[in-house]
Amino acid sequence: MKNPNKKESLPQAVILFFGVSHALRGESILKEAHLPGKLVPVPRQFSSDCGVCLRINREDGEKILALFTEKNLEYDGLRDLD
Amino acid sequence: MTRGKLIYLDNAATSFPKPPEVVEAVRSYMTEVGSNPGRSGHRLSVEAARTVYRTRENIARLFAFPDPLRVVFTQNITEALNLVLRGLLRRGNHVVTTAMEHNSVMRPLRDLEKIGVELSLVPVGPRGELRPDDFDAAVKANTTLFVLNHGSNVHGAVVPLRDIGRIARKRNLLLVADTAQTAGVLPIDMEEDHIDILCFTGHKGLLGPTGTGGFLLGSRVPEGFPVPLKSGGTGSRSDREEQPDFLPDMYECGTLNAAGLAGLLAGTEWILGQGLEAIREKEKALLSQLMEGITAIPEIRIYAGTGAADMTATISIDLEGMEPSELGERLDEDYGIMTRAGLHCAPAAHKTLGTYPRGTIRLSPGFFTREEDIDTTIRALRELAGENRKKQ
């Protein structure tokens, strides 16, 4: 993914959602839990119902998905970014 | 037209003025964000969606509700109540409500009666007295839900929602609450008050612009219910021609009133900043002042709840020998006092009070009403009563 603003050196992943409200709920949950994550347009290589997804550090992936499940937030999937 | 020296006592219809932050939020949304929420991935559309989402969070917080995605926006509470009642009730179902309802509940229920929904009305006393046990007694084998107005739009009486909710839980029924007059003014807790669906309006106590409202869908409501009334574009599942089955998109199609919701976000921020307790105390003081002043005018009859502690800041009055419409006109034209005259969209309530079809004058101060506004109103009523006395 070409992202000139991307400063992170850690491997990245994205979480896809069914709708933008879900993505925003995800963003809010991460903020509350003090976990890094950023709402970004869905990268071209993934198809998603909603235009935005959450970019996260790949190493946080499992923890974040568990948190979403705990908060009853449905998601479409976790995809690694190269 | 500026507000000037006008005294606005029609907050039960819509709150006015709004906090300046609300006006600024709408202006700023329209000049700096302006996009369609959730329809694109570009930053302005995302910012628009974030504004809407943050409004969901604030609404959820105000009602101690855990899931902002189960906050659904509609154009007003009437649409929310219609969606909920028409989407839940089927032929053969039985509903229990009260004899104090607003037409936003009564008219959909009367429509549903025509397709075979049964209806029971529990009696209410002239000061809004209601016995929760009457709800229990009205339950039948086919009862599915209780629906009721939390606070009367005619005379401010507040019902014991929690006690009625407890009965609904015990009987395994749903409780639908109409909080048009109480949201943003009284503490309401979805869980503690046993509310399954809470319908709210954004432009009264919540201080947002008109064209905002919605409902909170509790987890006891069976999945897929209420059945949506509309279908259309949501910005999600755009490859399919079927309406999405997830919240909030299943109920929210077509472009939302995002500018209005930006205002509602500011209104709810303002409330959370002030604290409900402070708002409540201010309104209670204004209500007591108003009631004491009017009680001293013998020709005026007051219709109200049992006391300021169990009321919102809304009362109805009637001046002996003067039609409510004339009294309303005199207050407006001679004194610049805005009230509402007539039947307040609630014929059932007026029948309960014995004020049907004559109606009443409704006085509803709000947080921004000043003590001197109430004094002026009492003086005006005293003068009009005196003038009327001489004529007779």
Contacts between the chains, C-beta under 8 A, distances in Angstrom:
chain1	res1	chain2	res2	distance
A	18	B	236	5.9
A	18	B	237	7.0
A	18	B	244	7.1
A	18	B	246	5.7
A	18	B	249	7.8
A	19	B	38	7.0
A	19	B	234	7.1
A	19	B	235	7.2
A	19	B	236	3.8
A	19	B	237	7.9
A	19	B	244	7.0
A	19	B	246	6.7
A	19	B	249	5.0
A	20	B	37	7.3
A	20	B	38	3.8
A	20	B	46	7.4
A	20	B	49	4.6
A	20	B	235	6.4
A	20	B	236	7.1
A	21	B	38	7.0
A	21	B	49	7.1
A	21	B	52	7.6
A	21	B	53	5.8
A	21	B	56	7.3
A	21	B	69	5.8
A	21	B	248	5.8
A	21	B	249	7.1
A	22	B	69	6.7
A	22	B	246	7.8
A	24	B	49	6.1
A	24	B	50	5.8
A	24	B	53	3.8
A	25	B	53	7.0
A	25	B	68	6.2
A	25	B	69	5.5
A	28	B	53	7.3
A	28	B	57	6.6
A	28	B	68	7.6
A	39	B	46	6.1
A	41	B	41	3.6
A	41	B	42	7.5
A	42	B	41	6.5
A	49	B	236	5.0
A	49	B	237	5.0
A	49	B	238	6.8
A	49	B	239	7.5
A	50	B	38	7.4
A	50	B	235	7.1
A	50	B	236	5.4
A	51	B	38	7.8
A	51	B	39	7.8
A	51	B	40	5.5
A	51	B	41	3.2
A	51	B	45	7.3
A	51	B	46	7.9
A	51	B	235	7.5
A	52	B	41	5.1
A	52	B	46	5.8
A	52	B	49	7.9
A	71	B	67	7.9
A	72	B	67	6.1
A	73	B	69	7.3
A	74	B	246	6.7
